[in-house]
Amino acid sequence: MDRHKLRSHVFDKTGIKVDVDDPIFALVALNEAVLAETVERQLALLDAATQALAAQARAAGGLPAAVPQPVPQASGRAPWFSPREWRLLGAAAIVSVASALLVLGGAALLYKL
């Protein structure tokens, strides 16, 4: 915490002169400590949630094992998409076409009204 920088900032924003020995800096230090503790707690919760989500995804077969296994390379070039990716692309295409048709149908219905 740079007290001189904070002091200048307070003066620029409010026009109030604050001394570097002002008790308000005790409140700033307390705020920093509380914020640091809160951030650490939130990071721990986020890390735990991330680990739990990764474990669920691995159990469902959506993620590879935690330790990547070497994949044998077939001769020639690797395929652009795996079969799973092709299925996902097909599903995304169907959903996008259905959404476009729904929007166009809604627009036509509203146009007639």
N, C-alpha and C positions, 0 to 999 in steps of 0.2 A: 504494500500500500504506500503510494507516494503522497505524503500529506500535502506537499506544496502543489502538486498537480490537482489534488482534490480541492484544495483551498482556492486555487485559481478558477476551477470549474464552478464552484459554488458562487464565487463573486461574479463570474461571467453570466451565470443563469439568473441569479437573484439580486445581485448588487450588494449582498451582505458580506462584510469582511469577517473572515474566520481566521483566528490565530492557529498556528500549528500545535499549540498546547491546549487548544479548546477541548473541553470534555466531550464534545460531539464526536471526536475521533475515537473515543472509547466505544461509543455506540456503533461506529463504522467497523471497528475491530470485532465487536460482538456479532455484528451482522455477517461479517466474513466467516467467522467460526461456525455460526449456525448454518450458513449456506454451504460451507465445505462439508459439514456433517450430513446435511440433507442430500447433497449430491452423491456422497459416498454411499449412503443408504439406498438411494434410487438406482445407482449403478449396480449395487449388489442385487437388488430386486430384478433389474433388467437382465443381468447375467444369469440369474437363476431361471427366469422365465425363458430366456434364450436356450439354455441347456435343456430345459424340460420340453420345449417345442422341438428342438433338434432330436431328442430321444423319441418323441412321438412320431416325428417324420421318418426316422430310421426304422421304427417298429412297423410303420405302415408301408415301408418300402420306397418312400419318396426321396430318401437321402442315402448315399453310400455309407458304408461302415466308417467309424471314426478314423481308422487307419486305412488310407487308400491302398488298395491292392494293385500290383502292376497288371495292366491289361495287355494281353498278347496282341500285337499288331498283325493284322492280316496283310498279305502281300498286296501291293498296289496302294491306291489311295483310299483313305478312310471315307465312309459314306458321309454325306452332308448332314443328314439327320438320322437319328436312331428311330426305330419303329415307334417308341413311346412319344418322341417329339412329333412324328408325323400324325399320330392320333391327336395330340394336343393342338397341332396346327389345324387339323380338320375340324375339331370341335370349336376352335376359335372362329374359323371361317363360317361355320353354321350359325353360331351365335351372332356374329356380326351381320350376316345376311338377314337373319330373323329380326334383329333389332332395326335394321334399315327398313324392312318391310313394315314393321310395326309403326315406325315413325312416319313413313309415307302414307300408310293407311289412316293414321290419326290425322295427318295434315289434310288428306282428302276428305275425311269425315268433317273436320272443322271448316273446310272450305265450302262444303255444301250447305252448312248451317248458316 
